[in-house]
Amino acid sequence: MSTPLERKFQRTKRKVTLLEKMIESKTRELYLQQLELEKNNQFLSRILVSMSGGVVVTDADLRIALANQAAANIAGRLLASLSGQKMQDAFPLKATVSILNQRNFELLPFEQTEDVLELNDGKEFKPVSCSFALVRDDAGQVESVVCLLNDLSEKKSLERKLVQSQKLESVGQLAAGIAHEINTPIQYVRDNTVFIKEEFLNLKRLIESMLESLEDYKRKSLLNDQAETVFSLIEDLDLDYLLQEIPLALDQSFEGAESVARIVRSMKAFSHPGTNEKVHVDVNAALDSTVTVSKNEWKYVADIDLCLDPNLPSLKCFPGDLNQVFLNLIVNAAHAISEATEGGKLGKGRIGITTRFEQGQIMIKIEDSGCGIPDAIKGRIFDPFFTTKQIGKGTGQGLAMVHATIVERHGGVITFESKQGEGTKFKIV
């Protein structure tokens, strides 16, 4: 038989065993809860990482407890540096900073609202959209603030480009209207100049015939006094000079009227209204029109050589966009030559424009003898907002627009070759 001490030991042992099982069960339960918590945290982290917009979660004191990489990118900060920062310090939203400082949470925008994020001590401003949500405890007190942010920089840039495009389209429509208005009176001038020249030649023949008759009468001493009067008048009028110079003046007038008419035709062609559908376009005519309307950009610094394939087929494209591509490349070439020749002081450069039909494809080549592109930036020339021009001389949108139009809008290819100090050649296929 067991002694009382042994029985007490057995009871204690059973209790310890039961307690160990309970502890083991609780430990396992806590372990499973920990795994579930970690799983939920990982899931939450994946959600935050996958979100394109910024997410910022604060505690009751508005110190950042959680944020995703998108939010850090918007603020231009390292993600790790955000933890513990005051929301209004890390994300100084112009319209909400004072609200957060005063903790007037009910005044926060709970729907997407446009705001401005002030960065670099107010030296940089980034457009954003933001909305807030309040997390309350059981007593109804705010224990956390959630902010959703989206960077609107690209959207605003596109809006500005759209406005600029609409302005350009309006200017184009205005130019087309002006061209139409100019075309009619200049056609009168041209037609009348042709008429006057033709009829003047008839009058010239009549005058010359009459002069021969007067000379004959004078030799025969017939109508001597009358002939002397006529010859005196001829001398006063300097008839020989008039007969020689008037046709030249008419030729110059005709050339001037024809030049204006050509410019008007080019303006009408270049300011082709925007369209959502592709149409067949004569590429050679489009290039010729663009050369004409851009003449003021290149005429002082360069000569243009056109080598256009007369058998080039028409191209189905967006004509307004294509004209803008040609204009940007020609103007860029003129600017590069101007830089290389010090505005033409060192002589004129050359812009060559060639078209060919090769292997079932239309090839357009625009080359210049300008300053060329440095090797260090060749990989960036098609990037939006990248420019090597002085402030006010360029927006950095020209070649980016060219690339987008040719590659994305028309499914074409644009390449270039350039050597600094020798020039640049762009090729479009």
C-alpha atoms as one frame of an Amber mdcrd trajectory, in Angstrom:
protein
   0.000   0.000   0.000   1.131   3.496  -0.800   1.832   5.905   1.893  -0.044
   9.232   2.190   3.040  10.964   0.890   3.138   8.770  -2.205  -0.560   9.323
  -2.858  -0.049  13.067  -2.541   2.860  12.841  -4.969   0.718  10.936  -7.482
  -2.060  13.503  -7.258   0.459  16.306  -7.751   2.011  14.440 -10.661  -1.377
  14.049 -12.359  -2.068  17.753 -11.843   1.345  18.652 -13.299   0.727  16.366
 -16.280  -2.690  17.940 -16.830  -1.171  21.390 -16.475   1.577  20.515 -18.973
  -1.048  19.336 -21.440  -3.011  22.540 -20.930   0.156  24.615 -21.387   1.085
  22.590 -24.478  -2.417  23.068 -25.880  -2.349  26.794 -25.171   1.150  27.067
 -26.591   0.058  25.306 -29.759  -3.034  27.496 -29.921  -0.885  30.617 -29.515
   1.533  29.277 -32.124  -1.296  28.726 -34.603  -2.660  32.183 -33.824   0.822
  33.596 -34.359   1.046  31.822 -37.721  -2.384  33.125 -38.670  -1.380  36.615
 -37.573   1.819  36.441 -39.605  -0.153  35.118 -42.561  -2.625  37.989 -42.238
   0.230  40.490 -41.900   1.894  39.095 -45.018  -1.422  39.206 -46.847  -1.926
  42.808 -45.726   1.631  43.652 -46.807   1.021  42.124 -50.245  -2.165  44.154
 -50.561  -0.331  47.363 -49.657   2.528  46.585 -52.044   0.145  45.760 -54.892
  -1.776  49.033 -54.545  -0.765  51.671 -57.070  -1.965  54.430 -54.767  -0.382
  55.475 -51.510  -1.775  54.232 -48.185  -0.838  55.843 -44.866  -2.195  54.690
 -41.484  -1.538  56.681 -38.294  -2.134  56.134 -34.600  -4.248  58.402 -32.400
  -1.382  60.922 -32.208  -1.183  61.073 -36.024   2.174  59.285 -36.053   2.592
  56.984 -39.037   2.171  53.347 -38.037   1.903  51.865 -41.509   2.560  53.018
 -45.075   3.222  51.400 -48.439   5.975  52.001 -50.993   3.634  53.980 -53.263
   3.091  56.504 -50.457   6.847  56.780 -49.898   7.389  57.357 -53.625   4.794
  60.123 -53.675   6.508  61.850 -50.750   9.957  61.272 -52.239  11.037  59.536
 -49.022  12.453  56.166 -47.997   9.711  53.869 -46.718  11.609  53.110 -43.506
  11.916  56.819 -42.703   8.135  57.296 -42.546   7.501  55.164 -39.472   6.836
  57.311 -36.416   6.734  60.556 -38.415   3.838  62.940 -37.978   1.433  62.588
 -40.908   1.391  66.335 -41.554   5.203  66.485 -41.523   5.814  63.538 -43.847
   2.885  64.455 -46.126   2.374  68.245 -45.915  -0.847  68.488 -47.891  -1.588
  72.154 -48.430  -5.324  71.988 -47.749  -5.221  69.577 -44.795  -2.094  70.424
 -42.759  -3.917  72.925 -40.556  -6.860  70.534 -40.110  -4.532  67.776 -38.900
  -2.584  70.146 -36.649  -5.818  71.256 -34.996  -7.170  67.669 -34.985 -10.417
  68.801 -36.611 -10.886  65.338 -38.072 -14.482  65.933 -39.144 -13.238  68.578
 -41.605 -10.984  66.132 -43.455 -12.021  65.234 -47.028 -13.596  61.774 -46.919
 -13.971  61.607 -50.712 -11.223  61.909 -53.317 -10.161  65.562 -53.378  -7.366
  67.250 -55.300  -4.630  68.780 -53.176  -0.983  69.815 -53.447   1.898  68.141
 -51.640   4.597  70.640 -50.681   8.048  69.029 -50.907  11.624  70.225 -50.341
  10.582  72.930 -47.872   7.978  74.334 -50.235  10.312  74.474 -53.251   8.514
  71.688 -55.088   4.792  71.090 -55.491   3.234  67.786 -56.491  -0.461  67.530
 -57.430  -2.201  64.660 -55.649  -5.652  63.375 -54.872  -6.371  62.325 -51.294
  -9.145  60.975 -49.125  -9.288  60.158 -45.408 -11.057  57.608 -43.221 -11.354
  57.610 -39.419 -11.031  54.447 -37.313 -12.831  54.727 -33.938 -12.608  52.647
 -30.770 -15.585  51.239 -28.862 -16.016  54.578 -27.117 -16.236  56.407 -30.432
 -12.853  58.090 -30.075 -10.553  58.361 -33.109  -7.760  55.836 -32.662  -6.394
  55.900 -36.207  -6.494  57.954 -39.406  -6.191  56.343 -42.841  -5.150  58.409
 -45.853  -5.284  57.297 -49.502  -3.047  59.219 -51.919  -2.626  59.247 -55.694
   0.047  61.100 -57.660  -1.662  63.318 -60.270   1.550  64.594 -61.913   1.113
  62.537 -65.081  -2.624  63.273 -65.246  -1.995  67.016 -64.914   0.754  66.826
 -67.532  -1.610  65.068 -69.937  -4.294  67.657 -69.217  -1.837  70.466 -70.015
  -0.809  68.694 -73.208  -4.475  68.248 -74.132  -5.149  71.946 -73.568  -2.072
  72.818 -75.633  -3.193  70.415 -78.347  -6.639  72.007 -78.373  -5.030  75.446
 -78.617  -2.857  74.279 -81.509  -5.889  72.755 -83.210  -7.745  76.055 -82.802
  -4.762  77.938 -84.207  -4.635  75.447 -87.051  -8.308  75.974 -87.811  -7.771
  79.731 -87.639  -4.776  79.451 -89.968  -6.825  77.383 -92.390  -9.561  80.028
 -92.323  -7.064  82.839 -92.872  -5.466  80.872 -95.688  -8.861  80.465 -97.307
  -9.577  84.195 -96.959  -6.177  85.139 -98.393  -6.437  82.667-101.226  -9.307
  84.387-103.058  -7.854  87.938-103.277  -4.356  86.639-104.039  -5.864  84.601
-106.849  -7.333  87.841-108.237  -3.903  89.486-108.042  -2.247  86.520-109.716
  -4.814  86.230-112.506  -4.819  89.991-113.126  -1.011  90.056-113.203  -1.033
  87.330-115.844  -3.686  89.245-117.813  -1.805  92.572-117.599   1.442  90.942
-118.668  -0.148  89.259-121.688  -1.965  92.410-122.758   1.096  94.581-122.138
   3.055  92.401-124.543   0.341  93.047-127.137   0.546  96.799-126.434   4.316
  96.613-126.678   4.070  95.064-130.122   1.579  97.784-131.128   3.847 100.551
-129.801   6.878  99.077-131.561   4.894  98.858-134.809   3.734 102.477-134.451
   7.311 103.595-133.745   8.503 101.878-136.899   5.774 103.689-138.867   6.753
 107.039-137.328  10.402 106.407-138.181   9.353 105.644-141.750   7.226 108.813
-141.953  10.109 110.825-140.520  12.528 109.510-143.128  10.030 110.396-145.842
   9.447 113.843-144.288   5.793 113.007-143.817   4.033 114.223-140.654   7.409
 115.622-139.595   6.095 117.941-136.846   3.791 115.290-135.422   6.595 112.718
-135.416   8.924 115.086-133.572   6.251 115.645-130.927   5.786 111.892-130.450
   9.549 111.259-130.279   9.918 114.067-127.745   7.211 112.480-125.600   8.890
 109.081-125.952  12.135 110.570-124.725  10.428 112.250-121.758   8.730 108.979
-120.789  11.949 106.990-121.271   9.902 104.500-123.241  12.779 102.059-123.738
  13.200 101.812-119.969   9.464 101.279-119.430   9.235  98.635-122.133  12.128
  96.802-120.507  11.245  97.182-116.804   7.453  96.818-116.800   7.601  93.143
-117.913  10.229  92.504-115.218   8.026  94.180-112.592   5.082  92.081-113.721
   7.220  88.933-113.529   8.226  89.818-109.974   4.597  90.543-109.057   3.565
  87.195-110.497   6.344  85.394-108.615   5.328  87.156-105.386   1.665  86.278
-105.845   2.611  82.697-106.704   4.808  82.522-103.590   1.956  83.778-101.382
  -0.417  81.301-103.020   2.084  78.491-102.397   2.412  79.494 -98.729  -1.383
  79.624 -98.414  -1.686  76.152 -99.944   0.974  74.881 -97.540  -0.802  76.461
 -94.556  -4.071  74.832 -95.565  -2.368  71.470 -95.991  -0.359  71.751 -92.771
  -3.313  72.862 -90.634  -5.293  69.769 -91.566  -7.931  69.342 -88.831  -7.406
  66.544 -86.326  -9.242  63.314 -87.056  -9.811  60.068 -85.188  -9.487  58.068
 -88.382  -6.500  57.531 -90.624  -6.684  58.913 -94.155  -4.452  58.507 -97.203
  -1.822  61.262 -97.371   0.750  62.284 -99.978   3.921  62.216 -97.839   5.938
  64.207-100.384   3.307  66.960-100.447   3.166  66.964 -96.637   6.948  67.384
 -96.429   6.907  70.124 -99.061   4.175  71.996 -97.173   6.041  71.661 -93.869
   9.253  72.957 -95.440   7.324  75.989 -96.687   5.587  76.849 -93.402   8.827
  76.369 -91.418  10.942  78.466 -93.782  11.417  81.277 -91.283  13.102  78.791
 -88.923  15.747  77.563 -91.374  16.192  80.097 -94.183  18.855  82.152 -92.362
  21.000  79.203 -91.257  20.521  76.388 -93.765  19.697  75.339 -97.284  17.245
  72.484 -97.748  17.813  69.685-100.264  14.681  67.747-101.176  15.074  64.334
-102.772  11.510  63.032-102.911  10.609  59.785-104.633   7.996  60.682-107.295
   6.661  57.110-107.191   6.039  57.140-103.443   2.608  55.638-102.633   0.198
  57.413-100.310   0.407  56.665 -96.588  -2.632  55.950 -94.428  -2.046  58.042
 -91.319  -3.227  60.870 -89.085  -2.180  63.873 -91.237  -2.069  66.493 -88.481
   0.188  64.307 -86.331   2.465  63.482 -89.260   2.832  67.168 -90.170   3.794
  67.928 -86.558   6.445  65.186 -86.644   7.994  66.646 -89.796   7.852  70.164
 -88.337   9.567  69.125 -85.091  12.383  67.315 -86.903  12.987  70.181 -89.362
  12.920  72.849 -86.639  15.249  70.753 -84.450  17.618  70.411 -87.408  17.547
  74.184 -87.970  18.275  74.832 -84.283  21.174  72.350 -84.304  22.675  74.044
 -87.373  22.136  77.481 -85.844  24.085  76.362 -82.777  26.880  74.911 -84.909
  27.152  77.979 -87.167  26.533  80.616 -84.485  23.262  81.658 -86.054  24.596
  81.472 -89.612  27.655  83.662 -88.960  29.964  80.783 -89.926  28.019  80.046
 -93.100  24.918  78.066 -93.893  24.430  74.424 -93.027  22.396  71.794 -94.851
  19.143  69.973 -94.152  18.521  66.964 -96.363  15.065  65.427 -96.741  14.712
  62.138 -98.617  11.813  59.782 -99.291  12.007  56.312-100.802   9.822  53.244
-101.181  11.840  50.224-100.071  10.702  46.617 -99.612   7.065  47.624 -99.424
   7.699  50.356 -96.853   7.869  54.149 -97.003  11.196  55.513 -95.734  11.619
  59.156 -94.706  15.041  60.534 -93.828  15.724  63.980 -92.356  19.382  64.823
 -91.739  21.320  67.936 -90.796  24.878  69.218 -90.587  24.336  70.605 -87.094
  26.107  70.155 -83.779  25.130  66.502 -83.295  24.001  64.696 -80.138  26.504
  63.851 -77.365  26.894  60.106 -76.711  26.014  60.603 -73.040  22.422  61.640
 -73.795  21.603  59.610 -76.907  19.570  57.171 -74.841  17.382  59.931 -73.414
  16.406  62.119 -76.367  12.972  60.496 -76.712  12.215  60.817 -72.970   9.370
  63.222 -72.073  10.524  66.615 -70.764  14.177  65.928 -71.646  15.775  68.813
 -73.520  19.257  70.201 -74.073  17.919  73.609 -75.079  18.077  76.694 -72.929
  15.154  77.548 -70.643  12.339  78.957 -72.759  13.726  77.408 -75.953  12.131
  73.998 -75.603   9.752  71.953 -73.460  11.339  68.567 -74.030   8.133  67.351
 -75.677   9.212  67.585 -79.342  11.115  64.319 -79.827   8.992  62.525 -77.216
   5.929  63.451 -79.276   7.715  62.374 -82.483   8.499  58.950 -80.992   4.991
  58.500 -79.573   3.379  59.498 -82.881   5.521  57.268 -85.086   5.853  54.218
 -82.831   2.692  54.164 -80.723   0.136  55.949 -82.900   1.256  54.690 -86.320
   3.121  51.462 -85.524   6.252  52.690 -87.293   9.929  52.801 -86.389  12.166
  55.833 -85.850  15.948  55.541 -85.504  18.772  58.029 -85.555  22.504  58.307
 -86.095  24.489  61.215 -84.749  28.078  62.278 -84.332  28.890  65.283 -82.215
  30.172  68.127 -84.351  29.020  66.530 -87.618  25.235  66.274 -87.509  22.257
  63.980 -87.005  20.195  61.745 -89.255  16.655  60.608 -88.352  15.085  57.745
 -90.260  11.372  56.927 -90.165   9.960  53.708 -91.619
